[in-house]
Amino acid sequence: MTGLRLGPVLRYVDFGGAGTASVWVETDRPAAAEVRCGDGAYGMSRTFQVAGHHYALIPVTGLTPGTTTPYDVLLDGRQVWPPEDSSSPPSTIRTPAASDGPGEELRVAFGSCRWAAPAHGEPDPVGPDALDTLAKRLAADPGAARPDVLLLLGDQVYADETSDATRARLGARRDLAEPPGAQVADYEEYTYLYDESWSDPDVRWLLSTVPSCMIFDDHDLIDDWNTSAAWLEDMRATPWWQERVLSGLMSYWVYQHLGNLAPEELAADELYAAVRAAPDGTDLLRRFAAEADRDPACARWSYRRDFGRTRLLMIDSRAARVLEESARAMLDEGEERWVRDQVMDGRGDDTDTGADGGAGDGSGNGSSGRAGDGSSGRGGRGPYDHLLIGTSLPWLLPPFIHDAESWDSALCRGERGPRWARFGEKLRRAADLEHWAAFPDSFGALAALIAEAGSGPGAPATVSVLSGDVHHAYIAEPTWTAGDGPDARVLQLTCSPVHNSVPGWIKLGFRLGWSRGARRLGHALVRHGRIRPSGVDWRKTGGPWFGNQLMTLTLRGRSATLRLDQAHTRSGRAELATIETRTLTP
């Protein structure tokens, strides 16, 4: 009998009244995978095969807007979810009412950097998992406020930092004394990471009932992925990197990226259709991954989702980089143009959001070129009340760290000569100096786009940059020192990790990075690097907070509130404690 290996993972849910959703599963053999809902909504898809593994992304139609319905998963006509012995509540699909009215509420939970929790009963060296703890809270209290969507902002798996259990599996199939050692080497070993991360019973239930949007960060492939051109040249010279990067992109496409896309985009996707039609799609997917690695402009991992009057732009800040020192950019020219088109779509300007073709809700299409026209499949959109820009790397860092990264970028491009350039490259790699600040032109371009999007008729109430990566949480607010600032309230909301740790000396460094003395030192570095002012200043208005944590934005009309929850152990039980709540709008 066909079994369910992983999932179900509830991914896309339509917020525009179409009554559609998508559910991802991995099975242990080929099968017809079905989703049957309590209200009669239904979906079916045959599994496709990659590297001997079997997957389906099941499009569900016929959902009734404004309802919550339980669902079952069947394989070849036999129910496999929920399991017969399940003690969890039913998995459900909540379909929002088709309304753009001011009374509609949206709860967006987000965070990044999650090591898989250890097996039940084993000690956890980094403390309780915030995602696992959230799942337990929601399962125990059906009346608790549940996120409408969960944003996972990178490092969903750690290819370069494996657990004891995963290392044992790696060691059973190859010699760990040979590179890449205890890191994952190929697609099969990537499946071990997802097995470990998504098979946790509580997290598995949570992902089956709360829609999720995902984007990669460096550890999904390797620490500091695409730091610089010199870094990439060194990695490509190793005997194991090519297989690693192809397997990382392939597994990301299967496990994470496909579920980010709207059903109509999937239906139009040529690679997805080809992989589904092939007896085994491995070679097709390898060719795509090789081309995407060779020429990042041929693929788009960024995407857009509209949740009623809230727009989410999830930006790829890893694979789309331009690494040549003379033209260094976080986003290549086409990607930067696409991001602007999606932000400004519906704002009444002359942006041609259809220039790249595509369909759906403006999601990027990493499998068939750069697509996405900014429409939602239900006609033109009016202005949004809240703009969320998801980027795994924070746009606004502690000022000293920002200045150090900008200075190092200037050194590396030769501003102070070749000797300083060599020093800058060594420092960049040693200190992980590769955030937005290390791409000064891109930092300025994003600042300009935020100012434009947040100004004038139809401006949103808030523009929030949602990030992770840095293993702590904080709130920062910018002011524009050159020209008029935006009308919208602009915030950098950083939340990390979901389940990881940070050494004490790094904690101290982040705290000092906001201090006045560190700012003065940063200004000295800026002068030495001959760096032009960015036109933006900012201050910390919350944090830093350290621990395993999640932030939740609650958006209702033009109002916004923020809550930060941390996972703690009390009386031998993990629970979420609210550390901070605040209103972000008047």
C-alpha positions in Angstrom: 0.0 0.0 0.0 1.2 3.5 -0.8 2.2 5.5 2.2 2.6 9.2 3.0 6.2 10.1 3.7 5.9 13.8 4.3 3.0 16.3 4.4 0.4 17.3 3.9 1.7 20.9 3.7 -0.9 23.5 3.0 0.7 26.0 0.7 -1.3 28.4 -1.4 -4.7 29.6 -0.3 -6.6 32.1 -2.5 -7.6 35.3 -0.8 -9.6 36.6 -3.8 -12.8 34.5 -3.7 -11.7 31.9 -6.2 -12.0 29.1 -3.6 -8.7 27.4 -4.5 -5.7 26.1 -2.5 -2.8 23.7 -3.0 -1.6 20.9 -0.8 1.9 19.4 -1.1 2.7 15.7 -0.3 5.6 13.3 -0.6 4.6 9.6 -1.0 6.6 6.4 -0.9 5.6 5.2 -4.4 3.7 6.5 -7.4 0.0 7.2 -6.6 -3.1 9.2 -7.3 -3.1 11.8 -4.5 -6.5 13.3 -3.5 -7.7 16.0 -1.1 -11.3 15.6 0.0 -12.8 18.4 2.0 -15.7 18.3 4.4 -17.7 20.8 2.3 -17.3 18.9 -0.9 -14.2 20.8 -2.3 -11.8 18.4 -4.0 -8.5 18.0 -5.7 -6.5 15.3 -7.3 -3.0 15.0 -8.9 -0.8 12.1 -10.0 2.6 12.1 -8.3 5.7 13.0 -10.2 9.2 11.5 -9.6 12.5 13.1 -8.9 15.6 11.0 -8.0 13.4 8.1 -7.0 11.2 10.2 -4.7 7.5 10.8 -5.4 5.6 14.1 -4.9 2.4 15.8 -5.7 1.1 19.4 -5.4 -2.6 18.9 -5.3 -4.8 21.8 -6.6 -8.0 22.0 -4.5 -11.0 23.8 -6.0 -14.6 24.4 -4.9 -13.7 25.8 -1.5 -16.4 28.2 0.0 -15.0 31.7 0.8 -15.4 32.6 4.4 -15.4 29.1 5.7 -13.0 26.6 7.4 -13.3 23.0 6.3 -11.5 19.9 7.4 -9.8 17.7 4.8 -8.5 14.2 4.3 -5.6 13.0 2.0 -6.1 9.8 0.1 -3.5 7.8 -2.0 -5.0 5.5 -4.6 -8.3 5.8 -2.9 -7.1 4.9 0.6 -7.1 7.6 3.4 -3.6 8.3 4.8 -4.3 11.6 6.5 -5.2 12.2 9.2 -3.5 9.0 10.6 -5.8 6.6 12.4 -3.9 7.1 15.7 -3.7 10.9 15.4 -4.4 12.9 18.5 -4.1 16.2 16.7 -7.1 18.3 15.7 -8.3 17.9 12.1 -6.3 19.6 9.4 -8.3 22.4 7.9 -8.3 24.9 5.0 -9.6 28.3 6.0 -10.7 30.3 2.9 -11.1 34.0 3.7 -14.2 35.8 2.6 -13.9 37.6 -0.8 -13.8 41.1 0.6 -11.5 44.1 0.5 -13.5 45.8 3.3 -11.8 47.6 6.2 -13.0 45.0 8.7 -11.0 42.1 7.3 -8.2 41.0 9.6 -5.0 39.3 8.5 -2.5 37.6 10.8 1.0 37.1 9.4 3.5 35.1 11.5 7.1 35.1 10.4 10.6 34.0 11.3 13.7 32.2 10.0 16.6 29.9 10.9 15.2 26.6 12.1 17.2 23.6 13.1 15.0 20.6 13.3 14.0 19.9 16.9 15.5 16.7 18.4 13.3 13.6 18.7 10.7 13.5 21.4 12.3 13.0 24.8 15.8 14.0 23.8 17.5 17.1 25.2 17.4 20.2 23.1 20.7 22.1 23.3 19.2 25.4 21.9 16.0 25.5 23.8 12.4 24.8 22.7 11.5 25.3 19.0 9.2 28.3 18.5 7.4 26.6 15.6 6.8 23.4 17.5 5.6 25.3 20.5 3.2 27.4 18.4 1.8 24.1 17.0 1.2 22.7 20.5 -0.5 25.9 21.6 -2.9 25.9 18.6 -3.6 22.2 18.9 -4.4 22.5 22.6 -6.7 25.5 22.2 -8.9 25.5 19.1 -10.0 29.0 20.0 -6.6 30.5 19.9 -5.8 33.1 17.3 -4.3 31.2 14.4 -2.0 32.8 11.8 -3.6 33.2 8.4 -0.2 32.7 6.8 3.2 31.6 8.0 6.3 33.2 6.3 9.4 31.2 6.6 12.2 33.6 5.6 15.2 31.3 5.0 17.3 28.5 6.5 14.4 26.1 6.6 17.1 23.4 6.4 20.8 23.5 7.2 22.8 21.7 4.5 26.1 22.6 6.1 25.2 22.0 9.8 23.6 18.5 10.2 22.4 16.8 13.4 23.8 13.7 14.9 20.9 11.7 13.5 21.4 13.0 10.0 25.2 12.5 10.2 24.6 8.9 11.0 22.5 8.5 7.9 25.2 10.2 5.8 27.9 8.0 7.3 25.9 4.9 6.4 26.1 5.7 2.6 29.6 7.4 2.2 32.9 8.1 3.9 32.5 11.3 6.0 36.3 11.8 5.9 35.9 12.8 2.3 34.5 16.2 1.3 31.9 17.6 2.0 32.2 15.6 5.2 29.2 15.8 7.4 27.4 18.3 5.1 24.9 17.0 2.6 26.3 16.1 -0.8 23.4 15.3 -3.1 19.7 15.3 -3.6 19.1 12.1 -1.6 20.8 13.6 1.4 18.7 16.8 1.0 15.7 14.6 1.5 17.1 13.6 4.9 17.0 17.2 6.0 13.3 17.6 5.0 12.5 14.3 6.6 14.0 15.5 9.9 12.5 19.0 9.7 9.0 18.3 8.5 8.2 14.9 10.1 8.0 16.3 13.7 4.4 15.5 14.5 3.4 18.9 15.9 5.1 20.9 13.1 3.7 18.5 10.6 0.2 19.2 11.8 0.8 23.0 11.9 2.1 23.0 8.3 -1.0 21.0 7.3 -3.4 23.6 8.5 -1.6 27.1 8.3 -0.7 28.2 4.7 3.0 28.9 4.3 5.2 31.0 2.0 8.9 30.3 1.9 12.2 31.6 0.5 15.7 30.3 0.8 18.7 31.8 2.6 22.3 30.7 2.6 22.2 27.6 4.9 19.6 26.1 2.6 22.8 25.6 0.4 25.8 26.7 2.4 26.8 29.4 4.8 27.4 32.8 3.0 26.2 31.4 -0.3 27.1 33.9 -3.1 29.1 36.2 -0.9 31.4 37.4 -3.7 32.7 36.5 -7.1 36.0 35.3 -5.5 34.0 33.1 -3.1 32.1 31.6 -6.0 35.2 30.9 -8.0 36.8 29.1 -5.0 33.7 27.0 -4.4 33.4 26.0 -8.1 37.0 24.8 -7.9 36.1 22.2 -5.3 35.1 18.6 -6.4 31.8 18.6 -4.5 30.2 22.0 -5.0 28.6 21.4 -8.3 26.6 18.5 -7.1 25.7 20.4 -3.9 24.4 23.5 -5.7 22.4 21.5 -8.2 20.9 19.3 -5.5 20.1 22.4 -3.3 18.3 24.2 -6.1 16.5 21.0 -7.2 15.3 20.2 -3.7 14.3 23.8 -3.0 12.2 23.8 -6.3 10.4 20.6 -5.2 10.0 21.1 -1.4 9.6 24.8 -1.1 9.3 26.8 -4.4 6.5 25.0 -6.1 4.1 25.6 -3.3 4.7 29.4 -3.4 3.0 29.6 -6.8 -0.6 30.1 -7.6 -2.5 27.2 -9.2 -2.9 29.1 -12.5 0.9 29.7 -12.6 1.6 26.0 -12.1 -0.8 25.2 -14.9 1.1 27.4 -17.3 4.6 26.3 -16.1 6.4 24.4 -18.8 9.1 22.8 -16.6 6.5 21.7 -14.0 4.4 20.1 -16.8 7.5 18.4 -18.3 8.6 17.0 -14.9 5.1 15.7 -14.2 4.9 14.0 -17.6 8.3 12.4 -17.4 8.8 8.9 -15.9 11.6 10.6 -13.7 12.1 14.3 -13.9 15.6 14.3 -12.4 17.5 15.1 -15.6 15.0 17.9 -16.6 15.4 19.4 -13.1 19.2 19.1 -13.1 19.4 20.9 -16.4 17.2 23.7 -15.1 19.3 24.0 -11.9 22.6 24.0 -13.8 21.3 26.8 -16.0 19.9 28.8 -13.0 23.3 28.5 -11.3 25.2 29.5 -14.5 22.9 32.4 -15.3 20.7 33.6 -12.4 18.7 35.8 -14.8 17.1 32.8 -16.4 15.1 31.9 -13.2 13.1 33.8 -10.8 12.6 32.7 -7.2 11.0 35.9 -6.0 7.2 36.0 -6.0 4.2 38.1 -5.0 1.1 37.3 -3.0 -1.9 39.5 -2.4 -3.8 38.8 0.8 -6.8 41.1 0.4 -5.5 44.6 1.0 -2.1 43.4 2.0 0.6 42.8 -0.6 3.6 40.5 0.0 6.8 40.7 -2.1 9.1 37.9 -1.3 12.5 38.8 -2.7 15.3 36.4 -3.5 18.4 38.0 -1.9 20.7 35.1 -2.6 20.5 33.6 -6.1 19.8 36.8 -8.0 23.0 38.6 -7.0 25.4 40.3 -9.4 28.8 39.5 -7.9 31.3 41.3 -10.2 32.9 43.9 -8.0 32.4 46.7 -10.6 28.7 46.0 -10.9 27.9 44.4 -7.5 24.2 44.2 -6.8 21.8 42.3 -4.6 19.4 42.0 -7.5 20.2 41.9 -11.2 18.7 44.5 -13.5 15.7 42.4 -14.5 15.0 41.3 -11.0 15.1 44.8 -9.7 12.8 46.0 -12.4 10.4 43.2 -11.7 10.3 44.0 -7.9 9.5 47.6 -8.7 6.7 46.6 -11.1 5.1 44.4 -8.5 5.4 47.1 -5.7 3.9 49.8 -7.9 1.2 47.6 -9.7 -2.2 49.2 -9.1 -0.8 52.5 -7.9 -1.9 54.4 -11.1 1.6 55.0 -12.6 2.8 54.0 -16.0 4.5 50.8 -14.8 4.1 48.0 -17.4 3.7 45.1 -15.1 2.9 42.8 -18.0 6.3 43.3 -19.7 7.6 39.9 -18.6 4.5 37.9 -19.5 3.2 35.3 -17.1 0.0 34.9 -15.1 -1.4 34.4 -11.7 -0.9 36.6 -8.7 2.5 38.0 -9.7 4.5 35.1 -8.2 7.9 34.6 -9.7 8.3 31.4 -11.6 11.7 29.8 -10.9 11.1 27.0 -13.4 10.4 28.7 -16.7 12.1 32.0 -16.9 11.2 35.3 -15.3 7.4 35.5 -15.3 4.6 37.2 -13.4 2.4 40.1 -14.5 1.3 41.5 -11.2 -2.4 40.6 -11.7 -4.2 38.4 -9.3 -6.4 36.4 -11.7 -9.4 38.5 -10.8 -8.9 41.7 -12.6 -7.0 44.9 -11.7 -6.2 45.7 -8.1 -6.6 49.0 -6.3 -4.0 50.3 -3.8 -3.1 48.1 -0.9 -3.1 49.2 2.8 0.0 47.4 3.8 3.1 46.4 1.9 5.3 43.5 3.2 8.7 43.1 1.7 10.1 39.7 2.6 13.9 39.4 2.3 15.9 36.8 4.3 18.6 39.4 4.9 17.8 42.6 6.9 17.7 45.8 5.0 18.5 47.9 8.1 21.2 46.5 10.4 22.8 48.0 13.5 24.4 51.2 12.1 28.0 50.1 12.9 27.6 46.8 11.2 26.0 48.6 8.2 28.9 51.0 7.9 31.4 48.1 8.3 29.8 46.2 5.4 29.7 49.3 3.2 33.3 50.1 4.0 34.4 46.5 3.3 32.5 46.7 -0.1 34.4 49.8 -1.0 37.7 48.1 -0.1 36.9 45.1 -2.2 36.1 47.1 -5.3 39.5 48.7 -5.0 38.7 52.1 -3.5 41.9 52.1 -1.4 44.1 50.0 -3.6 44.8 46.2 -4.2 46.3 45.5 -0.8 43.2 46.8 1.0 41.0 44.9 -1.6 42.7 41.6 -0.6 42.1 42.4 3.1 38.5 43.4 2.4 37.8 40.0 0.7 39.2 38.1 3.7 37.3 40.2 6.1 34.1 39.9 4.1 34.2 36.1 4.3 35.4 35.9 7.9 32.8 38.3 9.3 29.8 37.5 7.0 29.7 41.0 5.6 27.2 40.3 2.8 23.9 41.9 3.7 22.1 44.7 1.8 24.7 47.1 3.2 27.4 45.2 1.3 25.6 46.1 -1.9 25.3 49.9 -1.5 23.6 50.6 -4.8 21.0 48.0 -4.1 20.5 49.4 -0.6 19.9 52.8 -2.0 17.6 51.5 -4.7 15.4 49.7 -2.2 15.3 52.8 0.0 14.1 54.8 -3.1 11.5 52.2 -4.0 10.1 52.2 -0.4 10.0 56.0 -0.4 8.1 56.0 -3.7 5.7 53.2 -2.7 5.0 54.8 0.6 4.2 58.3 -0.8 1.5 60.1 -2.6 -2.1 59.2 -3.4 -3.0 55.6 -2.5 0.1 55.2 -0.3 -0.2 52.3 2.2 -0.4 52.8 5.9 2.7 50.7 6.5 5.7 49.4 4.6 7.4 46.6 6.5 10.6 44.9 5.6 10.4 41.4 7.1 13.8 39.6 7.6 15.6 37.0 9.6 19.2 35.6 9.3 20.9 37.4 12.2 19.7 35.2 15.1 17.9 37.9 17.1 14.9 40.2 16.8 14.6 43.9 16.6 12.6 46.8 15.2 14.2 49.7 13.3 12.6 52.7 11.7 14.3 54.9 9.0 14.2 58.6 8.3 15.1 60.0 4.9 17.8 62.6 5.2 17.8 63.6 1.5 14.4 64.7 0.1 11.0 64.0 1.5 10.4 60.7 3.2 7.4 58.5 2.6 3.9 59.1 4.1 3.6 55.5 5.2 5.2 54.3 8.4 8.3 52.2 7.4 9.7 49.5 9.6 12.4 46.9 9.5 11.0 43.9 11.4 13.7 41.3 12.0 12.9 38.0 13.7 15.3 35.1 14.0 15.9 32.3 15.0 12.9 30.0 15.1 15.1 27.3 16.6 18.8 28.0 16.8 21.3 29.8 19.0 23.8 32.7 18.9 27.1 32.8 20.8 27.5 35.4 23.6 30.2 37.4 21.8 27.9 37.9 18.8 25.1 39.0 21.1 27.5 41.6 22.5 28.5 42.7 19.0 24.9 43.3 18.0 24.1 45.3 21.1 27.2 47.4 20.7 26.4 47.9 17.0 23.5 50.3 18.0 25.6 52.3 20.4 26.8 55.9 19.9 30.4 55.0 20.2 30.0 52.3 17.5 28.2 54.8 15.3 31.2 57.2 15.5 33.6 54.4 14.6 31.3 53.5 11.7 31.5 57.0 10.4 35.3 56.8 10.5 35.1 53.7 8.3 32.7 55.4 5.9 35.2 58.3 5.5 38.1 55.9 5.0 36.1 54.0 2.3 35.1 57.2 0.6 31.4 56.1 0.7 28.7 58.4 -0.4 25.8 59.0 2.1 22.9 56.7 1.5 20.3 59.4 2.2 18.7 57.3 5.0 19.2 57.2 8.7 17.5 54.9 11.2 17.2 54.1 14.8 16.3 51.0 16.8 12.8 51.2 18.4 12.6 47.7 19.8 15.0 45.0 20.9 17.4 43.4 20.5 15.7 40.2 21.7 17.5 36.9 21.8 15.8 33.5 21.9 13.7 31.2 19.8 10.9 33.4 18.5 8.2 34.3 16.1 6.7 37.7 15.2 3.1 38.2 14.2 1.7 41.1 12.4 -2.1 41.7 12.7 -3.4 43.9 9.9 -7.0 45.2 9.9 -7.9 48.0 7.5 -5.1 50.5 7.8 -4.2 49.5 11.3 -1.3 47.3 12.2 -0.1 45.7 15.5 2.9 43.6 16.2 3.5 40.8 18.7 6.8 39.0 19.5 6.5 35.5 21.1 9.4 33.5 22.5 9.5 29.8 23.4 10.5 29.1 27.0 10.4 26.0 29.2 8.4 26.3 32.4 7.8 23.4 34.7 9.2 21.0 32.2 6.9 22.2 29.4 7.6 24.4 26.4 5.3 27.4 26.0 5.2 30.7 24.1 5.5 33.9 26.1 4.6 37.3 24.6 7.6 39.5 25.0 6.5 42.6 23.1 3.2 44.0 21.7 2.8 47.3 20.1 0.6 49.3 17.7 2.4 50.3 14.5 -0.2 52.8 13.3 -2.1 55.6 15.0 
